[in-house]
């Protein structure tokens, strides 16, 4: 697996560069739009925040583990994480706030500032001593009602974009649902079930457990008694 993931990363970069996105590469697709989940996996705050639809282009996030040998290093402090964008070859970021600003700039460049979305992904690679070798695709959250000067069909646009990624049989779906909303109303699990009715390639993630009503808990959900998934919650 350690050899496979870097190979898939290289293929993703090549296909994106030449404009080929029809190849069904193995990938983990995050549905439900919760930035804090991805940031907890990376261990750093680097994603844009705000109200409404913030993620307006797919973000292909490649995490690369860089071994660190304390014995041979001149400094006992581990080197900072290094971030690189495919659209900025040769430029290295070590300040995560700059990474956030670059995501915002690159999003506005193609998607404009009117909160619209585009399907062209942003490719970001973060190399660090404390991340796993892992590749995730973060997708825009589903917007039900257009606001401001968003296009009137924003709901169908976001839905079509999500299904373009999760429909591929080699995609693992990470379906994020807030614990303070009834699981039967989860949009992410609803979408996942449409393309994965047996729940064989869906992982459930429950957030906001601290906001659940007093006297309730998420035990039945997390143990799969309410909504069984082969890969669990």
C-alpha positions, 0 to 999 in steps of 0.5 A, spaced: 500 500 500 505 504 501 508 503 494 501 504 491 498 510 494 504 514 491 503 511 484 496 513 484 498 520 486 502 521 480 497 518 476 492 523 478 497 529 477 498 527 470 491 526 468 489 532 471 494 536 467 492 533 461 485 534 462 483 526 463 478 525 469 475 518 466 480 513 469 477 510 475 482 511 480 482 508 487 480 514 492 477 516 498 471 521 497 469 526 503 461 528 502 458 532 507 462 538 507 466 538 514 472 542 514 474 540 521 474 533 519 479 533 514 483 538 518 483 533 524 486 528 519 492 532 517 493 535 524 493 543 521 488 548 520 489 550 512 482 550 509 477 556 508 472 557 513 465 561 512 458 561 512 454 558 506 458 554 500 465 555 502 468 549 498 467 550 491 472 546 487 473 539 489 480 539 493 484 533 492 489 532 498 495 528 498 498 526 504 505 524 504 509 521 510 516 523 510 520 519 515 524 523 520 530 520 523 532 524 530 538 521 531 541 523 524 538 530 524 542 536 526 536 539 530 532 535 534 525 539 532 521 536 526 521 540 520 515 543 518 510 541 514 511 542 506 505 544 502 505 544 494 500 546 489 500 542 482 498 549 479 504 552 482 510 547 480 516 549 484 513 553 490 513 550 497 508 553 503 510 552 510 505 557 513 498 554 513 495 560 513 498 562 506 495 555 504 488 557 506 489 564 502 492 560 496 486 555 496 481 561 496 485 565 490 485 559 486 477 557 487 475 565 485 480 564 479 475 559 476 469 559 480 468 567 481 466 570 487 459 569 486 459 562 490 458 558 484 462 552 483 466 548 478 468 541 477 476 542 476 479 540 482 485 543 486 491 539 487 494 540 494 500 535 497 502 536 504 508 532 506 510 531 513 513 527 519 506 526 522 501 524 517 499 518 514 500 516 506 493 518 504 489 521 499 482 524 500 477 528 495 473 534 499 467 536 495 462 542 496 457 541 500 450 540 498 446 547 497 439 547 497 437 554 496 441 559 492 443 565 495 446 572 493 448 571 485 449 563 485 446 560 479 439 558 480 441 550 479 446 550 484 443 544 488 443 540 481 450 542 480 453 540 487 449 534 487 451 532 480 459 533 482 458 529 488 455 523 484 461 524 479 466 522 484 462 517 489 459 513 483 465 510 481 466 503 484 473 504 486 471 510 491 471 509 498 465 514 500 466 518 507 459 520 509 459 526 514 453 527 518 452 531 524 449 528 531 444 533 532 440 531 526 436 525 525 441 520 521 435 518 517 435 525 514 443 525 513 444 527 506 451 524 505 448 517 507 442 518 502 447 520 496 452 514 499 446 509 499 444 511 492 450 508 489 452 503 494 446 500 496 449 495 500 454 500 504 460 496 502 464 502 500 462 507 505 465 509 512 460 514 516 463 519 520 459 523 526 460 530 528 457 534 533 456 529 538 457 534 544 451 538 541 446 532 542 440 533 546 441 531 553 439 524 555 441 522 548 447 518 545 450 516 538 451 509 541 446 505 536 449 509 530 456 508 532 455 500 533 451 500 526 444 498 529 441 504 526 444 504 519 449 498 518 455 500 514 460 494 512 466 499 514 462 502 520 462 509 523 
